[in-house]
């Protein structure tokens, strides 16, 4: 999941500290993370502290990352897959177990999160939580009220009911280009298990999405942030922190755009982005140093404060902005947690069905 107006390049950001001759000047760590998903001063501070140069590349879909990992030889030392992708990547042997003796800051992690991430990585042997959040509905409050007569959205019905979404077509609807996030939401909406792998159930999710497909302007996993912030669209199905970033950008622009976010009452997906080290990482020692640094409470709190996502580090919470920490849409209260579900990884056969289904939905054919 995942962005912020902290403009890290969509290609590579090279942040280098020039060290005195002979002082391990060639130490490097290659990081592949979601776009707009870190406070860039963290990278600079890490280099100043350790002398390790960071080569930082970004992506905006799990599929892009997975293709590189499964091909092998990516050259990356730290990558950040989402939990359900991580699980099958572990099974494929693309990660190495963490050397926990080199990660003393693991003691800062939050058991509420690690207990859930163990679903994807038993014993959390291969990964560490970076950020987590929900999949919900971001919307332009004024435009939605003009179209629907309400300024508060609390149900998936606004999206999956063709009559409702048709009213929002002209002001613009964007949807994540992420079948692992959208198809489970459709399953949940039609009363089925969001973890279902039944082809019949997936077909029902496809049917629900095809009914609203004519009213969706675009499928994209990052462009909806600026589109919401600029008032170019009125609704997006997206990741929680992205919508909050859109809200903040809109507030900063002072153009009268107000953004809301809803965790629908029917339930929403709770996802986890995990930091891991590829099996063929060229700089394993530096990767561990980077991971341990990211688990420093003040450091990961700075990242949460910048990208507006919750992190899995309990010790960091004293440094997280209070408005963020106390927002149940970011750090859900018990009532909100009860509405959230997690999605298990797809087996290869189901993944092929999901991929074919998604292609039909996105192309509208």
C-alpha contacts under 8 A as a table, 3 or more apart, distances in Angstrom:
res1	aa1	res2	aa2	distance
1	X	34	X	6.52
1	X	60	X	7.49
1	X	61	X	7.89
1	X	82	X	7.60
1	X	239	X	6.34
1	X	242	X	7.98
1	X	273	X	7.03
2	X	34	X	6.08
2	X	35	X	5.92
2	X	36	X	5.76
2	X	37	X	5.46
2	X	60	X	7.51
2	X	222	X	6.87
2	X	239	X	7.22
2	X	241	X	6.84
2	X	242	X	5.42
2	X	307	X	7.49
3	X	34	X	7.48
3	X	35	X	5.43
3	X	36	X	3.23
3	X	37	X	4.91
3	X	38	X	7.89
3	X	222	X	7.30
3	X	225	X	7.89
3	X	241	X	7.87
3	X	242	X	5.94
3	X	245	X	7.20
3	X	307	X	6.29
4	X	7	X	7.14
4	X	36	X	4.76
4	X	37	X	6.75
4	X	242	X	7.44
4	X	245	X	5.76
4	X	306	X	7.09
4	X	307	X	5.65
5	X	36	X	7.10
5	X	245	X	7.77
5	X	249	X	7.41
6	X	36	X	6.51
6	X	39	X	6.81
6	X	40	X	7.04
7	X	36	X	6.72
8	X	12	X	7.94
8	X	13	X	6.61
8	X	35	X	7.25
8	X	36	X	6.24
8	X	40	X	7.13
9	X	12	X	5.70
9	X	13	X	5.92
9	X	57	X	7.77
9	X	58	X	7.58
10	X	35	X	6.67
10	X	57	X	7.00
10	X	58	X	5.63
10	X	59	X	7.23
11	X	57	X	5.83
11	X	58	X	6.47
12	X	55	X	6.83
12	X	56	X	5.50
12	X	57	X	4.61
12	X	58	X	7.12
13	X	55	X	6.19
13	X	56	X	5.20
13	X	57	X	6.62
14	X	53	X	7.78
14	X	54	X	6.43
14	X	55	X	5.12
14	X	56	X	6.49
15	X	43	X	7.21
15	X	44	X	6.36
15	X	47	X	7.65
15	X	53	X	6.35
15	X	54	X	5.83
15	X	55	X	6.84
16	X	44	X	7.73
16	X	47	X	6.88
16	X	52	X	7.93
16	X	53	X	5.10
16	X	54	X	6.90
17	X	47	X	6.11
17	X	48	X	6.37
17	X	51	X	6.42
17	X	52	X	7.72
17	X	53	X	6.63
18	X	25	X	7.33
19	X	23	X	6.31
19	X	24	X	7.87
19	X	25	X	5.74
19	X	51	X	6.79
20	X	23	X	5.72
20	X	25	X	7.42
21	X	25	X	7.04
22	X	25	X	6.71
24	X	27	X	5.78
24	X	51	X	7.44
25	X	51	X	6.96
25	X	52	X	7.59
26	X	52	X	7.64
26	X	53	X	7.67
27	X	51	X	7.12
27	X	52	X	4.95
27	X	53	X	6.24
27	X	286	X	7.44
28	X	52	X	5.02
28	X	53	X	4.53
28	X	54	X	5.79
28	X	55	X	7.34
28	X	283	X	7.07
28	X	286	X	6.80
29	X	52	X	6.79
29	X	53	X	6.31
29	X	54	X	5.11
29	X	55	X	6.32
29	X	76	X	7.71
29	X	77	X	6.04
29	X	78	X	7.65
29	X	283	X	6.18
29	X	286	X	5.73
29	X	287	X	6.04
29	X	290	X	7.71
30	X	54	X	5.96
30	X	55	X	4.76
30	X	56	X	6.13
30	X	57	X	7.84
30	X	75	X	7.12
30	X	76	X	4.89
30	X	77	X	5.12
30	X	78	X	6.49
30	X	283	X	7.96
31	X	54	X	7.07
31	X	55	X	6.09
31	X	56	X	4.89
31	X	57	X	6.18
31	X	76	X	5.86
31	X	77	X	5.97
31	X	78	X	4.81
31	X	79	X	5.99
32	X	56	X	6.08
32	X	57	X	4.85
32	X	58	X	5.48
32	X	59	X	7.27
32	X	76	X	6.58
32	X	78	X	6.27
32	X	79	X	4.83
32	X	80	X	6.77
33	X	37	X	7.22
33	X	56	X	7.53
33	X	57	X	6.47
33	X	58	X	4.98
33	X	59	X	6.34
33	X	79	X	5.88
33	X	80	X	5.40
34	X	37	X	5.70
34	X	58	X	5.19
34	X	59	X	4.98
34	X	60	X	5.49
34	X	61	X	7.72
34	X	80	X	7.20
35	X	58	X	4.96
35	X	59	X	5.63
35	X	60	X	5.94
36	X	307	X	7.29
37	X	303	X	7.65
37	X	307	X	5.83
38	X	42	X	7.49
38	X	303	X	5.21
38	X	304	X	7.90
38	X	306	X	6.84
38	X	307	X	6.39
39	X	42	X	5.75
39	X	43	X	7.75
39	X	302	X	6.79
39	X	303	X	5.17
39	X	306	X	5.68
39	X	307	X	7.34
40	X	43	X	5.40
40	X	44	X	6.76
41	X	44	X	5.02
41	X	45	X	5.98
42	X	45	X	5.06
42	X	46	X	6.08
42	X	299	X	6.83
42	X	302	X	7.91
42	X	303	X	7.73
43	X	46	X	5.16
43	X	47	X	6.38
43	X	54	X	6.89
44	X	47	X	5.24
44	X	48	X	6.30
45	X	48	X	5.04
45	X	49	X	6.08
46	X	49	X	5.10
46	X	50	X	6.03
46	X	51	X	7.71
46	X	52	X	7.37
46	X	290	X	7.62
46	X	293	X	7.35
47	X	50	X	5.32
47	X	51	X	4.91
47	X	52	X	5.01
47	X	53	X	5.69
47	X	54	X	6.98
48	X	51	X	5.68
48	X	52	X	7.85
52	X	286	X	7.34
59	X	64	X	6.89
59	X	65	X	7.10
60	X	64	X	7.57
60	X	221	X	6.19
60	X	222	X	6.64
61	X	64	X	5.53
61	X	65	X	6.87
61	X	177	X	7.86
61	X	178	X	7.23
61	X	221	X	6.93
62	X	65	X	5.17
62	X	66	X	6.01
62	X	81	X	6.27
62	X	82	X	6.96
62	X	85	X	7.15
63	X	66	X	5.02
63	X	67	X	6.12
64	X	67	X	5.37
64	X	68	X	6.64
65	X	68	X	5.35
65	X	69	X	6.27
65	X	81	X	7.20
66	X	69	X	5.02
66	X	70	X	5.99
66	X	81	X	7.98
66	X	85	X	7.68
66	X	89	X	7.71
67	X	70	X	5.41
67	X	71	X	6.14
68	X	71	X	5.26
68	X	72	X	6.44
68	X	73	X	7.96
68	X	74	X	5.87
69	X	72	X	5.28
69	X	73	X	7.67
69	X	74	X	6.40
69	X	94	X	6.44
69	X	278	X	7.50
70	X	89	X	7.82
70	X	92	X	7.84
70	X	94	X	6.77
71	X	74	X	7.53
72	X	94	X	7.71
72	X	280	X	7.44
73	X	280	X	6.64
75	X	280	X	7.56
75	X	281	X	6.14
75	X	282	X	6.44
76	X	79	X	6.89
76	X	277	X	7.97
76	X	278	X	7.00
76	X	281	X	5.75
76	X	282	X	7.31
77	X	277	X	5.52
77	X	278	X	6.20
77	X	281	X	4.62
77	X	282	X	6.44
77	X	283	X	5.98
77	X	284	X	6.55
77	X	287	X	5.61
78	X	275	X	6.54
78	X	276	X	5.64
78	X	277	X	4.88
78	X	278	X	6.91
78	X	281	X	7.86
78	X	287	X	6.05
79	X	275	X	5.73
79	X	276	X	5.51
79	X	277	X	6.40
79	X	278	X	7.37
80	X	130	X	7.81
80	X	273	X	6.00
80	X	274	X	5.18
80	X	275	X	4.59
80	X	276	X	6.32
81	X	85	X	6.29
81	X	86	X	5.68
81	X	273	X	5.65
81	X	274	X	5.65
81	X	275	X	7.00
81	X	276	X	7.81
82	X	85	X	5.56
82	X	86	X	5.98
82	X	271	X	6.99
82	X	272	X	5.53
82	X	273	X	4.21
82	X	274	X	5.93
83	X	86	X	4.87
83	X	87	X	6.26
83	X	117	X	6.88
83	X	120	X	5.68
83	X	121	X	7.91
83	X	271	X	6.86
83	X	272	X	5.36
83	X	273	X	5.97
83	X	274	X	6.39
84	X	87	X	5.44
84	X	88	X	7.15
84	X	120	X	6.22
84	X	343	X	6.54
84	X	344	X	5.58
84	X	345	X	4.43
84	X	346	X	7.74
85	X	88	X	5.69
85	X	89	X	6.24
85	X	345	X	6.21
86	X	89	X	4.97
86	X	90	X	6.05
86	X	120	X	6.70
86	X	121	X	7.55
86	X	274	X	7.61
87	X	90	X	5.27
87	X	91	X	6.55
87	X	120	X	4.67
87	X	121	X	6.05
87	X	345	X	6.33
88	X	91	X	4.93
88	X	92	X	6.22
88	X	345	X	6.38
88	X	346	X	7.77
88	X	347	X	7.81
89	X	92	X	4.89
89	X	93	X	6.39
89	X	94	X	5.81
89	X	95	X	7.26
90	X	93	X	5.13
90	X	94	X	5.99
90	X	95	X	5.89
90	X	121	X	7.75
90	X	126	X	7.73
91	X	94	X	7.82
93	X	96	X	7.65
93	X	279	X	7.29
94	X	278	X	5.66
94	X	279	X	5.30
94	X	280	X	7.76
95	X	126	X	6.79
95	X	276	X	6.90
95	X	277	X	5.70
95	X	278	X	4.20
95	X	279	X	4.32
95	X	280	X	7.83
96	X	126	X	6.35
96	X	276	X	7.98
96	X	277	X	6.04
96	X	278	X	5.91
96	X	279	X	4.50
97	X	125	X	5.60
97	X	126	X	4.63
97	X	127	X	7.96
97	X	277	X	7.85
98	X	125	X	6.06
98	X	126	X	5.38
98	X	127	X	7.12
98	X	276	X	7.96
98	X	277	X	7.51
98	X	288	X	7.90
99	X	102	X	5.74
99	X	103	X	7.09
99	X	288	X	7.72
100	X	103	X	4.89
100	X	104	X	7.16
100	X	106	X	7.73
101	X	104	X	6.62
102	X	288	X	6.49
102	X	289	X	7.57
102	X	292	X	7.58
103	X	106	X	5.79
103	X	288	X	6.84
103	X	289	X	7.75
103	X	291	X	7.46
103	X	292	X	5.19
104	X	107	X	6.40
104	X	292	X	7.03
105	X	108	X	5.56
105	X	109	X	7.72
105	X	292	X	5.78
105	X	293	X	7.88
105	X	295	X	5.62
105	X	296	X	6.39
106	X	109	X	5.56
106	X	292	X	7.57
106	X	295	X	6.93
108	X	295	X	7.07
108	X	296	X	7.78
108	X	297	X	7.23
108	X	313	X	5.65
108	X	314	X	5.89
108	X	315	X	5.14
108	X	316	X	7.66
109	X	114	X	7.39
109	X	295	X	7.78
109	X	312	X	5.94
109	X	313	X	4.24
109	X	314	X	5.39
109	X	315	X	7.00
110	X	113	X	5.58
110	X	114	X	6.24
110	X	312	X	5.48
110	X	313	X	5.16
110	X	314	X	4.50
110	X	315	X	7.75
111	X	114	X	4.82
111	X	115	X	5.67
112	X	115	X	5.73
112	X	116	X	6.91
113	X	116	X	5.26
113	X	117	X	6.21
113	X	129	X	7.75
113	X	312	X	5.67
114	X	117	X	4.99
114	X	118	X	6.03
114	X	124	X	7.17
114	X	129	X	7.51
114	X	312	X	7.44
115	X	118	X	5.39
115	X	119	X	7.50
116	X	119	X	5.73
117	X	120	X	5.55
117	X	121	X	6.22
117	X	122	X	7.82
117	X	124	X	7.09
117	X	129	X	7.58
117	X	272	X	7.09
118	X	121	X	4.61
118	X	122	X	4.39
118	X	123	X	5.72
118	X	124	X	5.57
119	X	122	X	6.09
119	X	344	X	7.91
120	X	344	X	7.51
120	X	345	X	7.79
121	X	124	X	4.98
121	X	125	X	6.55
121	X	126	X	6.61
121	X	127	X	7.06
122	X	125	X	6.69
124	X	127	X	5.65
124	X	128	X	6.89
126	X	276	X	6.13
126	X	277	X	7.55
127	X	274	X	5.73
127	X	275	X	5.38
127	X	276	X	4.72
127	X	277	X	7.74
128	X	274	X	5.33
128	X	275	X	5.13
128	X	276	X	6.76
129	X	132	X	7.62
129	X	272	X	6.76
129	X	273	X	6.06
129	X	274	X	4.43
129	X	275	X	6.11
129	X	311	X	7.13
129	X	312	X	5.52
129	X	313	X	7.95
130	X	272	X	7.64
130	X	273	X	5.69
130	X	274	X	5.37
130	X	275	X	6.03
130	X	300	X	8.00
130	X	311	X	5.82
130	X	312	X	6.39
131	X	272	X	6.18
131	X	273	X	5.45
131	X	274	X	7.33
131	X	304	X	7.74
131	X	309	X	6.14
131	X	310	X	5.67
131	X	311	X	4.24
131	X	312	X	6.28
132	X	270	X	7.28
132	X	271	X	5.62
132	X	272	X	4.36
132	X	273	X	5.97
132	X	309	X	6.44
132	X	310	X	5.62
132	X	311	X	5.92
132	X	312	X	7.22
133	X	239	X	7.03
133	X	240	X	6.00
133	X	241	X	7.09
133	X	270	X	5.71
133	X	271	X	5.62
133	X	272	X	6.78
133	X	309	X	6.32
133	X	310	X	6.45
133	X	330	X	6.67
134	X	239	X	5.91
134	X	240	X	5.41
134	X	263	X	7.51
134	X	268	X	6.55
134	X	269	X	5.46
134	X	270	X	4.57
134	X	271	X	6.00
134	X	340	X	7.96
135	X	181	X	6.99
135	X	237	X	7.14
135	X	238	X	5.63
135	X	239	X	4.73
135	X	240	X	6.01
135	X	263	X	7.45
135	X	268	X	5.97
135	X	269	X	5.45
135	X	270	X	6.85
135	X	271	X	7.77
136	X	237	X	5.73
136	X	238	X	5.75
136	X	239	X	6.36
136	X	240	X	6.39
136	X	261	X	7.04
136	X	262	X	5.73
136	X	263	X	5.10
136	X	264	X	6.65
136	X	268	X	6.47
136	X	269	X	7.95
137	X	235	X	7.03
137	X	236	X	5.84
137	X	237	X	4.69
137	X	238	X	6.19
137	X	261	X	5.59
137	X	262	X	5.13
137	X	263	X	6.82
137	X	264	X	7.56
138	X	228	X	7.94
138	X	235	X	5.73
138	X	236	X	5.13
138	X	237	X	6.23
138	X	238	X	6.70
138	X	240	X	7.89
138	X	243	X	5.65
138	X	259	X	6.83
138	X	260	X	5.68
138	X	261	X	4.49
138	X	262	X	6.54
139	X	144	X	7.05
139	X	228	X	7.24
139	X	234	X	5.35
139	X	235	X	4.27
139	X	236	X	6.26
139	X	259	X	5.55
139	X	260	X	5.31
139	X	261	X	6.44
140	X	143	X	5.47
140	X	144	X	5.99
140	X	228	X	6.88
140	X	231	X	7.10
140	X	233	X	7.43
140	X	234	X	4.71
140	X	235	X	6.36
140	X	257	X	6.92
140	X	258	X	5.78
140	X	259	X	4.79
140	X	260	X	6.45
141	X	144	X	5.34
141	X	145	X	6.17
141	X	151	X	5.30
141	X	152	X	7.30
141	X	234	X	7.83
141	X	257	X	7.98
141	X	258	X	5.68
141	X	259	X	5.77
141	X	260	X	6.14
142	X	145	X	5.17
142	X	146	X	6.21
142	X	151	X	6.75
142	X	257	X	7.71
142	X	258	X	6.97
143	X	146	X	5.05
143	X	147	X	6.20
143	X	171	X	7.41
143	X	234	X	5.91
144	X	147	X	5.11
144	X	148	X	5.67
144	X	149	X	7.20
144	X	150	X	6.74
144	X	151	X	6.22
144	X	168	X	7.37
144	X	234	X	6.41
144	X	235	X	7.84
145	X	148	X	5.24
145	X	149	X	4.50
145	X	150	X	4.47
145	X	151	X	4.68
145	X	152	X	7.97
146	X	149	X	5.73
146	X	150	X	7.70
147	X	167	X	5.98
147	X	168	X	6.47
148	X	164	X	7.40
148	X	167	X	7.08
150	X	153	X	7.54
152	X	260	X	7.91
153	X	158	X	7.32
153	X	262	X	6.26
153	X	264	X	7.75
154	X	262	X	5.86
154	X	263	X	6.89
154	X	264	X	4.92
154	X	265	X	5.91
155	X	158	X	6.32
155	X	262	X	7.88
155	X	263	X	7.89
155	X	264	X	4.46
155	X	265	X	5.51
155	X	266	X	6.57
156	X	159	X	5.47
156	X	160	X	6.12
156	X	189	X	6.84
156	X	264	X	5.72
156	X	265	X	7.74
156	X	266	X	7.05
157	X	160	X	5.09
157	X	161	X	5.12
157	X	164	X	7.51
157	X	189	X	7.97
158	X	161	X	5.90
158	X	164	X	5.34
158	X	165	X	6.09
159	X	162	X	7.32
159	X	164	X	6.83
159	X	165	X	5.45
159	X	212	X	7.58
160	X	164	X	7.89
160	X	165	X	7.16
160	X	186	X	7.70
160	X	189	X	7.69
160	X	208	X	6.70
160	X	209	X	7.00
160	X	211	X	7.88
160	X	212	X	6.40
161	X	164	X	5.43
161	X	165	X	6.32
161	X	212	X	7.26
162	X	165	X	5.16
162	X	166	X	5.79
162	X	211	X	6.24
162	X	212	X	5.19
163	X	166	X	5.34
163	X	167	X	6.84
164	X	167	X	5.53
164	X	168	X	7.13
165	X	168	X	5.12
165	X	169	X	6.37
165	X	212	X	6.83
165	X	215	X	6.34
166	X	169	X	5.17
166	X	212	X	7.69
166	X	215	X	5.65
167	X	170	X	7.25
168	X	171	X	5.49
168	X	172	X	6.21
168	X	173	X	6.87
168	X	215	X	7.46
168	X	234	X	6.99
168	X	235	X	7.60
169	X	172	X	5.21
169	X	173	X	6.29
169	X	215	X	4.82
169	X	216	X	6.69
169	X	217	X	7.40
171	X	232	X	7.32
171	X	233	X	5.43
171	X	234	X	5.54
172	X	216	X	7.22
172	X	217	X	6.03
172	X	232	X	7.00
172	X	233	X	4.18
172	X	234	X	5.47
172	X	235	X	6.59
173	X	215	X	7.05
173	X	216	X	5.06
173	X	217	X	5.41
173	X	218	X	6.97
173	X	233	X	5.96
173	X	234	X	6.28
173	X	235	X	4.93
173	X	236	X	5.62
174	X	216	X	6.09
174	X	217	X	5.83
174	X	218	X	4.96
174	X	219	X	5.79
174	X	220	X	7.02
174	X	224	X	6.19
174	X	233	X	7.43
174	X	235	X	6.51
174	X	236	X	4.66
174	X	237	X	6.60
175	X	216	X	7.28
175	X	218	X	6.42
175	X	219	X	4.80
175	X	220	X	6.25
175	X	221	X	7.43
175	X	224	X	7.82
175	X	236	X	5.51
175	X	237	X	4.86
175	X	238	X	6.57
176	X	181	X	7.70
176	X	182	X	7.26
176	X	219	X	5.49
176	X	220	X	5.11
176	X	221	X	4.66
176	X	222	X	7.87
176	X	236	X	7.84
176	X	237	X	6.16
176	X	238	X	5.71
177	X	219	X	4.81
177	X	220	X	4.75
177	X	221	X	5.36
178	X	181	X	5.53
178	X	182	X	6.29
178	X	221	X	7.23
179	X	182	X	5.08
179	X	183	X	5.43
179	X	354	X	7.05
179	X	355	X	7.60
179	X	358	X	6.11
180	X	183	X	6.14
180	X	184	X	6.71
180	X	343	X	7.92
181	X	184	X	6.04
181	X	185	X	6.68
181	X	269	X	7.28
182	X	185	X	5.12
182	X	186	X	6.34
183	X	186	X	5.02
183	X	187	X	6.22
183	X	194	X	7.75
183	X	202	X	7.54
183	X	205	X	6.17
183	X	206	X	7.53
184	X	187	X	4.94
184	X	188	X	6.13
184	X	193	X	7.83
184	X	194	X	4.29
184	X	195	X	6.61
184	X	205	X	7.92
184	X	269	X	7.87
184	X	343	X	7.52
185	X	188	X	5.10
185	X	189	X	6.16
185	X	194	X	6.58
185	X	268	X	6.77
185	X	269	X	7.33
186	X	189	X	5.03
186	X	190	X	6.35
186	X	194	X	7.74
186	X	205	X	5.06
186	X	206	X	7.84
186	X	208	X	6.66
186	X	209	X	7.01
187	X	190	X	5.39
187	X	191	X	6.43
187	X	192	X	5.03
187	X	193	X	6.22
187	X	194	X	5.09
187	X	196	X	7.83
187	X	201	X	7.24
187	X	202	X	7.30
187	X	204	X	7.43
187	X	205	X	5.23
188	X	191	X	5.18
188	X	192	X	5.25
188	X	193	X	6.00
188	X	194	X	5.17
188	X	266	X	7.41
188	X	267	X	7.36
189	X	192	X	7.33
189	X	266	X	6.97
190	X	204	X	7.75
190	X	205	X	7.30
190	X	208	X	7.69
192	X	196	X	7.36
192	X	201	X	7.27
193	X	196	X	5.21
194	X	341	X	7.98
194	X	343	X	6.97
195	X	343	X	5.64
195	X	344	X	6.27
196	X	201	X	6.79
196	X	202	X	7.53
197	X	201	X	7.26
197	X	202	X	6.98
197	X	346	X	7.50
197	X	350	X	6.12
198	X	201	X	5.14
198	X	202	X	6.22
199	X	202	X	5.00
199	X	203	X	6.03
199	X	350	X	7.83
199	X	353	X	7.24
200	X	203	X	5.04
200	X	204	X	6.46
201	X	204	X	5.05
201	X	205	X	6.44
202	X	205	X	5.00
202	X	206	X	6.16
202	X	354	X	7.56
202	X	357	X	7.94
203	X	206	X	4.90
203	X	207	X	6.15
203	X	357	X	7.80
204	X	207	X	4.96
204	X	208	X	6.30
205	X	208	X	5.13
205	X	209	X	6.29
206	X	209	X	5.13
206	X	210	X	5.98
206	X	357	X	6.61
206	X	358	X	7.95
206	X	361	X	6.95
207	X	210	X	5.11
207	X	211	X	6.31
208	X	211	X	5.41
208	X	212	X	7.09
209	X	212	X	5.43
209	X	213	X	5.98
209	X	361	X	6.87
210	X	213	X	4.80
210	X	214	X	7.66
210	X	361	X	6.08
210	X	364	X	7.00
211	X	214	X	7.35
212	X	215	X	5.65
212	X	216	X	6.98
213	X	216	X	5.38
213	X	361	X	6.97
213	X	362	X	7.84
213	X	364	X	6.47
214	X	217	X	7.98
214	X	364	X	7.66
216	X	219	X	7.71
219	X	362	X	6.93
220	X	223	X	6.06
220	X	224	X	6.98
221	X	224	X	7.04
221	X	238	X	7.55
222	X	225	X	6.11
223	X	226	X	5.97
223	X	227	X	6.30
224	X	227	X	4.77
224	X	228	X	5.84
224	X	236	X	6.56
224	X	238	X	7.86
225	X	228	X	5.41
225	X	229	X	6.17
225	X	242	X	6.05
225	X	243	X	6.32
225	X	245	X	7.01
225	X	246	X	4.94
226	X	229	X	4.82
226	X	230	X	5.80
226	X	246	X	6.22
226	X	249	X	7.91
227	X	230	X	5.35
227	X	231	X	6.19
227	X	232	X	4.93
227	X	233	X	5.73
228	X	231	X	5.19
228	X	232	X	6.05
228	X	233	X	5.49
228	X	234	X	6.65
228	X	235	X	7.37
228	X	236	X	7.60
228	X	243	X	7.89
228	X	246	X	6.01
228	X	247	X	7.84
228	X	250	X	7.97
228	X	259	X	7.38
229	X	232	X	7.66
229	X	246	X	4.63
229	X	247	X	6.14
229	X	248	X	7.88
229	X	249	X	5.77
229	X	250	X	4.52
229	X	257	X	6.90
229	X	259	X	7.50
230	X	233	X	7.99
230	X	250	X	6.50
230	X	257	X	7.22
231	X	234	X	6.87
231	X	257	X	6.08
233	X	236	X	7.72
238	X	242	X	7.03
238	X	243	X	6.92
239	X	242	X	5.46
239	X	243	X	6.56
240	X	243	X	5.36
240	X	244	X	6.48
240	X	261	X	7.31
240	X	309	X	7.38
240	X	329	X	7.53
240	X	330	X	7.26
241	X	244	X	4.94
241	X	245	X	6.11
241	X	307	X	6.47
241	X	308	X	4.97
241	X	309	X	4.96
241	X	330	X	7.51
242	X	245	X	5.01
242	X	246	X	6.26
242	X	307	X	7.64
242	X	308	X	7.65
243	X	246	X	4.94
243	X	247	X	6.19
243	X	259	X	7.68
243	X	260	X	7.87
243	X	261	X	6.73
244	X	247	X	4.87
244	X	248	X	6.22
244	X	259	X	7.96
244	X	261	X	7.60
244	X	308	X	6.44
245	X	248	X	5.08
245	X	249	X	6.13
245	X	307	X	6.78
245	X	308	X	6.68
246	X	249	X	5.11
246	X	250	X	6.06
246	X	259	X	7.27
247	X	250	X	5.11
247	X	251	X	6.18
247	X	258	X	6.73
247	X	259	X	5.02
247	X	260	X	7.40
248	X	251	X	4.97
248	X	252	X	6.10
249	X	252	X	5.04
249	X	253	X	6.16
250	X	253	X	5.12
250	X	254	X	6.43
250	X	255	X	7.03
250	X	256	X	7.65
250	X	257	X	5.69
250	X	258	X	6.85
250	X	259	X	7.57
251	X	254	X	5.28
251	X	255	X	7.64
251	X	256	X	7.70
251	X	257	X	7.18
251	X	258	X	7.37
254	X	257	X	7.37
261	X	329	X	7.85
262	X	329	X	7.73
263	X	267	X	7.03
263	X	268	X	6.20
263	X	329	X	7.07
263	X	336	X	7.97
264	X	267	X	5.61
264	X	268	X	6.38
265	X	339	X	7.01
266	X	339	X	7.04
267	X	339	X	4.58
267	X	340	X	5.41
267	X	341	X	7.11
268	X	339	X	6.56
268	X	340	X	5.01
268	X	341	X	6.23
269	X	340	X	5.51
269	X	341	X	4.95
269	X	342	X	5.58
269	X	343	X	7.18
270	X	340	X	5.72
270	X	341	X	5.69
270	X	342	X	5.33
271	X	342	X	6.48
271	X	343	X	7.85
275	X	291	X	7.52
277	X	281	X	6.54
277	X	284	X	7.53
277	X	287	X	6.99
278	X	281	X	5.12
281	X	284	X	5.99
283	X	286	X	5.49
283	X	287	X	6.16
284	X	287	X	4.96
284	X	288	X	6.36
285	X	288	X	5.29
285	X	289	X	6.42
286	X	289	X	4.97
286	X	290	X	6.16
287	X	290	X	5.07
287	X	291	X	6.21
288	X	291	X	5.07
288	X	292	X	6.05
289	X	292	X	5.19
289	X	293	X	6.09
290	X	293	X	5.09
290	X	294	X	6.20
291	X	294	X	5.08
291	X	295	X	6.46
292	X	295	X	5.19
292	X	296	X	6.84
293	X	296	X	5.35
293	X	299	X	7.35
294	X	297	X	7.99
294	X	299	X	5.98
294	X	300	X	5.66
295	X	299	X	7.00
295	X	300	X	6.07
295	X	313	X	6.98
296	X	299	X	5.26
296	X	300	X	6.29
296	X	316	X	7.61
297	X	300	X	5.61
297	X	301	X	6.02
297	X	313	X	6.91
297	X	315	X	5.55
297	X	316	X	3.96
297	X	317	X	7.68
297	X	319	X	7.28
298	X	301	X	5.14
298	X	302	X	6.16
298	X	316	X	6.01
298	X	319	X	6.02
299	X	302	X	5.16
299	X	303	X	6.55
300	X	303	X	4.97
300	X	304	X	6.28
300	X	311	X	7.24
300	X	313	X	7.54
300	X	316	X	6.69
301	X	304	X	5.00
301	X	305	X	6.07
301	X	311	X	7.65
301	X	316	X	5.37
301	X	317	X	6.92
301	X	319	X	5.67
301	X	320	X	5.05
302	X	305	X	5.10
302	X	306	X	6.24
302	X	319	X	7.69
302	X	320	X	7.18
303	X	306	X	5.10
303	X	307	X	6.11
303	X	308	X	7.96
304	X	307	X	5.31
304	X	308	X	5.16
304	X	309	X	5.21
304	X	310	X	6.03
304	X	311	X	6.51
304	X	320	X	6.95
305	X	308	X	5.40
305	X	309	X	7.55
305	X	320	X	6.19
305	X	321	X	6.22
305	X	324	X	7.44
308	X	324	X	7.10
308	X	330	X	7.64
309	X	330	X	6.27
310	X	325	X	7.84
310	X	330	X	5.88
310	X	331	X	6.08
313	X	316	X	5.48
313	X	317	X	7.30
314	X	317	X	5.77
315	X	318	X	6.82
316	X	319	X	5.49
316	X	320	X	6.48
317	X	320	X	4.99
317	X	325	X	7.18
320	X	324	X	6.92
320	X	325	X	6.26
321	X	324	X	5.35
321	X	325	X	6.21
322	X	325	X	4.93
322	X	326	X	5.88
323	X	326	X	5.36
323	X	327	X	6.16
324	X	327	X	5.25
324	X	330	X	6.59
324	X	331	X	7.55
325	X	328	X	7.90
325	X	330	X	7.09
325	X	331	X	5.95
326	X	330	X	7.93
326	X	331	X	6.80
327	X	330	X	5.44
327	X	331	X	6.01
327	X	332	X	7.26
328	X	331	X	4.95
328	X	332	X	4.04
328	X	333	X	5.39
328	X	336	X	7.17
329	X	332	X	5.50
329	X	336	X	7.88
332	X	335	X	7.68
332	X	336	X	5.38
332	X	337	X	5.75
333	X	336	X	5.35
333	X	337	X	6.12
334	X	337	X	4.98
334	X	338	X	6.25
335	X	338	X	5.42
335	X	339	X	7.09
336	X	339	X	5.38
336	X	340	X	6.86
337	X	340	X	5.26
346	X	349	X	7.88
346	X	350	X	5.72
346	X	351	X	5.50
347	X	350	X	5.39
347	X	351	X	6.05
348	X	351	X	4.96
348	X	352	X	6.32
349	X	352	X	5.34
349	X	353	X	6.65
350	X	353	X	5.02
350	X	354	X	6.12
351	X	354	X	4.93
351	X	355	X	6.01
352	X	355	X	5.09
352	X	356	X	6.22
353	X	356	X	5.28
353	X	357	X	6.05
354	X	357	X	5.03
354	X	358	X	5.98
355	X	358	X	5.14
355	X	359	X	6.21
356	X	359	X	5.21
356	X	360	X	6.45
357	X	360	X	5.25
357	X	361	X	6.35
358	X	361	X	4.99
358	X	362	X	6.06
359	X	362	X	5.31
359	X	363	X	6.02
360	X	363	X	5.36
360	X	364	X	5.62
360	X	365	X	5.11
361	X	364	X	4.94
361	X	365	X	6.79
362	X	365	X	7.99
